[in-house]
């Protein structure tokens, strides 16, 4: 990532890479969504209202195993709850008006916040944020419409292995967190509890209760800084 003398715009290679990634995600996710809802209008509406591939897939996963609508919605909310934390972290680094701050909060996703937070100045943070936001939105919406089109053609998405998209996306998101002690503890506790409850708890409940892992991780003391 480089910052020019006049702009904090990320390199074109970074923006193109993010756009292509979200294009691929948009295609695969919306092929699956279209297969389940059977409506192009509903699929496109979900892509715009939810604006979270992982939340949409969490909802589908719970409904597919017989969970209630409420359990599926809560599961989607649990997965999406990280966006609030991302918005809070971005808010501490930007100095903009209420309108732009509100718009930024509604667009906080893993890539744009991650790239923005690497910038050394508040102006650089918000500039990088909006550049990456534009790239991922372009990729997401091109992928969404392509996925809706393909959904009319391929029929059963599972035969192409698209059912593996959900776990793959989640692993990509949490990969860096697993290298940190709190993240690893949250994953082990939440994942272990979820796996233990799957055979006995109502569908969707294990995902919801896996939040216990995050609560446990918050109790982990911060490592003491080394003193010379």
C-alpha angles and dihedrals in degrees: 000000000000134000119212123217092259104031143032090214109142118241116281090242090059093048093047091048092052091046093051091047092053090044089057091046091048092052097048097041096047093046086059094044092049090051090055101041098032093212129102091203093053092045093052091044091053090049090055101038099041097031090186123104093195093050092051091049093046089054091050093046093055094044091049092059093049101268122154123257090251093052091047092050092048090048089053090048092050091054091046095047090092089071090069090055090048091051091050092051092048092048092063091058104045132077106197138123125281094259095053091041090054092048090049092050091054091052100045109134132157099264101043095045091044093053094041095052090058091066117101099218134051090239091051091049095056093040093052090043094058094043092054091042090056092049095049094045091051091050094043096051095043087050092046095055091043090050092050089050092048090046088067090054113037100044108190106047094191092071088067092051093250090136086077092063096088099056091039092054093048092049090051091051097049098036095100093043091057089065089064123075098235092047092049092049092049091050095047096045096041095041093045093049091047092050092048093051098045096087095046111025127079115267112279095019095096091056092049094047091047085081084083086081091063091049091052091047091054088060092057109108118240113254112259115250114249114252124213 
